[in-house]
Amino acid sequence: MITRRIGFSTGAVSKGDFLAALEILDSTNICVIELSALRFHELEPLAKAIPNLKLSKYEFVSVHAPSAFSPSDELSVVGLLKSVTDLGYPVVIHPDVIYDPKVWATFGALLYVENMDQRKFTGRTRQELAEIFKLLPDAKLCFDAGHARNVDTSMSQAAAILEVFGERLGQIHLSSVNTLGLHESFTFSAIQAFREIANLIPQEVPIILESPVSREQIEGEAAVAEMLLSPSNVNSARAGALTRK
């Protein structure tokens, strides 16, 4: 039984097709969701569709902004995302595409800044995030555990981020991230690493899985996430991950 609020990014369930992902997730017991527009061309169709999507089954809904766009497109991106936050849905943003912090500050606490992996030039560490939050004092944190492990496999930097910015936590991204920065289903080593910080993740914070999964794997992957975050179930979580490999 899933007791935490654990769900999926639509991009993990059906890459680039949020409607297909919603159709798949509709038949599961998943109750939180992140609507992904990770590519610039995906944002406008998603933003226009959101008011008419059937999202009532979800206790928590967020939207992931594009991970790459030019400074000249920033205002159009912000404008499209404003229609999302007007509905009360928070927006997840990568800090390396925040070109003008003033325009993003208007989102207040509905802006979730995500920590980055080692490929990026900012937002990777506690110190780098501190500089960002100086410019966006009302923003929250979307903590990506896989990104943090990609930066520091000891998870010391992950713990530092959670200890310093724990009160800003809006949601968690959880999945394995390989050396190329690509998201994967949970591996044994990732589970061991995430166990190190499980006690720093409050029960009420929504968990968004970014593991690329098939329809048949969705609830199993959510169950592994539940177990790895529960102190009493570490052995079951590890066994589950090994069985699925």
C-alpha positions as CSV (number, residue, x, y, z in Angstrom):
1,M,0.0,0.0,0.0
2,I,1.4,3.4,-1.0
3,T,1.1,5.8,1.9
4,R,3.3,8.7,0.6
5,R,2.0,10.9,-2.2
6,I,4.0,9.3,-5.1
7,G,3.3,9.9,-8.8
8,F,5.0,10.3,-12.1
9,S,6.1,12.9,-14.7
10,T,4.1,12.5,-17.8
11,G,7.4,12.6,-19.7
12,A,8.5,9.4,-18.0
13,V,5.3,7.6,-18.8
14,S,5.0,8.7,-22.5
15,K,7.8,10.9,-23.7
16,G,6.5,14.1,-25.3
17,D,2.8,13.0,-25.2
18,F,1.1,14.2,-22.0
19,L,-2.3,13.0,-23.3
20,A,-1.1,9.4,-23.8
21,A,0.5,9.6,-20.3
22,L,-2.7,10.8,-18.7
23,E,-4.7,8.0,-20.4
24,I,-2.2,5.4,-19.0
25,L,-2.1,6.9,-15.5
26,D,-5.9,7.2,-15.3
27,S,-6.1,3.4,-14.9
28,T,-3.7,3.4,-11.9
29,N,-3.9,4.5,-8.3
30,I,-1.3,7.2,-8.8
31,C,-2.6,10.4,-7.2
32,V,0.1,13.0,-8.0
33,I,1.4,14.1,-11.3
34,E,3.9,16.4,-13.0
35,L,2.8,17.6,-16.5
36,S,6.0,17.7,-18.5
37,A,6.8,20.3,-21.2
38,L,10.5,19.6,-21.1
39,R,11.0,20.6,-24.7
40,F,10.2,24.2,-25.8
41,H,7.7,23.2,-28.5
42,E,5.7,21.1,-26.0
43,L,4.8,24.1,-23.7
44,E,2.2,25.9,-25.7
45,P,0.0,22.8,-26.5
46,L,0.2,21.8,-22.8
47,A,-0.6,25.2,-21.4
48,K,-3.6,25.6,-23.7
49,A,-4.8,22.1,-22.9
50,I,-4.5,22.2,-19.1
51,P,-7.8,24.0,-18.3
52,N,-9.7,21.2,-20.1
53,L,-7.7,18.2,-18.8
54,K,-9.4,15.8,-16.3
55,L,-7.1,16.2,-13.3
56,S,-9.6,15.8,-10.5
57,K,-8.2,12.5,-9.4
58,Y,-4.8,14.0,-8.6
59,E,-4.1,15.5,-5.1
60,F,-1.1,17.4,-6.5
61,V,-0.4,18.7,-10.0
62,S,2.7,20.5,-11.1
63,V,4.1,21.6,-14.5
64,H,7.7,21.2,-15.7
65,A,8.8,24.1,-17.8
66,P,11.1,23.6,-20.8
67,S,14.7,22.7,-19.9
68,A,16.1,24.8,-22.8
69,F,15.1,27.9,-24.6
70,S,16.8,31.1,-25.7
71,P,16.8,34.4,-23.7
72,S,14.6,35.9,-26.5
73,D,11.9,33.3,-25.7
74,E,11.9,33.9,-22.0
75,L,9.0,36.3,-21.9
76,S,6.8,34.0,-24.0
77,V,7.6,31.1,-21.8
78,V,6.8,33.1,-18.7
79,G,3.5,34.2,-20.3
80,L,2.4,30.7,-21.1
81,L,3.4,29.5,-17.6
82,K,1.4,32.4,-16.0
83,S,-1.7,30.7,-17.4
84,V,-0.7,27.6,-15.4
85,T,0.1,29.4,-12.1
86,D,-3.2,31.3,-12.4
87,L,-4.9,27.9,-12.0
88,G,-2.8,27.3,-8.8
89,Y,-0.4,24.8,-10.3
90,P,3.3,25.2,-9.4
91,V,5.9,25.4,-12.1
92,V,9.3,23.6,-12.0
93,I,12.2,25.4,-13.6
94,H,15.8,24.7,-14.3
95,P,17.9,27.6,-12.9
96,D,20.1,27.8,-16.0
97,V,17.2,29.1,-18.1
98,I,16.4,31.8,-15.6
99,Y,17.9,34.7,-17.6
100,D,16.0,37.5,-15.9
101,P,15.1,36.6,-12.3
102,K,12.7,39.5,-12.0
103,V,10.2,38.0,-14.4
104,W,10.3,34.7,-12.6
105,A,9.9,36.3,-9.2
106,T,6.3,37.1,-10.1
107,F,5.4,33.5,-9.6
108,G,6.3,33.7,-5.9
109,A,5.9,30.4,-4.1
110,L,4.5,28.7,-7.2
111,L,8.0,28.7,-8.7
112,Y,9.9,25.5,-7.9
113,V,13.7,25.7,-8.6
114,E,15.2,22.3,-9.4
115,N,18.8,21.4,-8.4
116,M,20.9,20.4,-11.3
117,D,23.3,17.5,-12.3
118,Q,27.0,17.9,-13.1
119,R,26.4,18.9,-16.8
120,K,25.0,22.3,-15.7
121,F,26.9,25.4,-14.6
122,T,24.6,26.4,-11.7
123,G,22.1,25.0,-9.2
124,R,24.2,21.9,-8.5
125,T,25.2,22.6,-4.9
126,R,24.0,24.2,-1.7
127,Q,26.1,27.3,-2.4
128,E,24.9,27.7,-5.9
129,L,21.2,27.3,-4.9
130,A,21.7,29.8,-2.1
131,E,22.7,32.4,-4.8
132,I,19.6,31.6,-6.8
133,F,17.3,31.9,-3.8
134,K,18.7,35.3,-3.0
135,L,17.3,36.4,-6.3
136,L,14.0,34.4,-5.9
137,P,13.3,34.7,-2.1
138,D,9.8,33.3,-2.3
139,A,10.6,30.3,-4.6
140,K,10.5,26.7,-3.4
141,L,12.8,23.8,-4.1
142,C,12.2,20.9,-6.4
143,F,14.8,18.5,-5.0
144,D,16.0,16.0,-7.6
145,A,17.7,13.2,-5.7
146,G,19.2,11.7,-8.9
147,H,20.7,15.0,-9.9
148,A,22.2,15.4,-6.5
149,R,23.7,11.9,-6.6
150,N,25.1,12.6,-10.1
151,V,27.0,15.6,-8.6
152,D,28.2,13.8,-5.4
153,T,27.8,10.0,-5.0
154,S,28.4,10.3,-1.3
155,M,25.1,12.2,-1.0
156,S,26.8,14.7,1.3
157,Q,25.8,17.6,-1.0
158,A,22.3,16.2,-1.2
159,A,22.0,16.2,2.6
160,A,23.4,19.7,2.8
161,I,20.8,21.0,0.3
162,L,17.9,19.3,2.2
163,E,19.2,20.5,5.6
164,V,19.5,24.1,4.5
165,F,16.5,24.4,2.2
166,G,14.2,21.8,3.7
167,E,11.6,24.5,4.5
168,R,11.4,25.3,0.8
169,L,10.7,21.8,-0.3
170,G,7.7,21.8,-2.8
171,Q,8.3,18.4,-4.4
172,I,10.9,15.7,-4.9
173,H,12.1,14.2,-8.2
174,L,13.2,10.6,-7.7
175,S,14.9,8.2,-10.1
176,S,18.3,6.9,-10.9
177,V,20.4,9.2,-13.1
178,N,23.2,7.7,-15.1
179,T,26.6,9.2,-16.0
180,L,25.1,10.8,-19.1
181,G,22.5,12.6,-17.0
182,L,19.7,10.3,-18.3
183,H,16.9,9.2,-15.9
184,E,16.5,5.4,-15.3
185,S,14.5,3.1,-13.1
186,F,15.9,2.5,-9.7
187,T,19.2,0.7,-9.4
188,F,20.5,-1.1,-6.4
189,S,23.3,1.6,-5.9
190,A,20.8,4.4,-6.3
191,I,18.5,2.9,-3.7
192,Q,21.4,2.6,-1.3
193,A,22.3,6.3,-1.9
194,F,18.7,7.6,-1.5
195,R,18.3,5.7,1.7
196,E,21.0,8.0,3.1
197,I,18.7,11.0,2.8
198,A,15.3,9.4,3.3
199,N,14.9,10.8,6.8
200,L,15.3,14.3,5.4
201,I,12.3,14.0,3.1
202,P,9.0,14.9,5.0
203,Q,6.1,12.5,4.6
204,E,3.8,15.2,3.1
205,V,6.1,16.3,0.3
206,P,4.9,15.0,-3.1
207,I,7.3,12.6,-4.8
208,I,7.5,12.7,-8.6
209,L,9.1,9.7,-10.3
210,E,11.0,10.3,-13.5
211,S,11.9,6.7,-14.2
212,P,11.0,5.8,-17.8
213,V,8.5,3.0,-17.3
214,S,5.9,0.9,-19.2
215,R,2.3,0.8,-18.2
216,E,2.9,-2.5,-16.4
217,Q,5.8,-1.1,-14.4
218,I,4.2,2.1,-13.0
219,E,2.7,0.8,-9.7
220,G,5.8,-1.4,-9.1
221,E,8.2,1.5,-9.5
222,A,6.0,3.6,-7.1
223,A,6.1,0.7,-4.6
224,V,9.9,0.6,-4.7
225,A,10.0,4.4,-4.1
226,E,7.7,4.0,-1.1
227,M,9.9,1.2,0.3
228,L,13.2,3.0,-0.1
229,L,11.8,6.1,1.7
230,S,10.5,3.9,4.6
231,P,13.1,3.0,7.2
232,S,11.5,-0.4,7.9
233,N,11.5,-1.5,4.3
234,V,15.0,-1.0,3.0
235,N,15.6,-4.7,2.3
236,S,12.3,-5.1,0.4
237,A,13.1,-2.0,-1.7
238,R,16.6,-3.4,-2.6
239,A,15.1,-6.8,-3.4
240,G,12.4,-5.2,-5.6
241,A,15.0,-3.2,-7.6
242,L,17.2,-6.3,-8.1
243,T,14.2,-8.4,-9.2
244,R,13.2,-5.9,-11.8
245,K,16.7,-5.7,-13.4
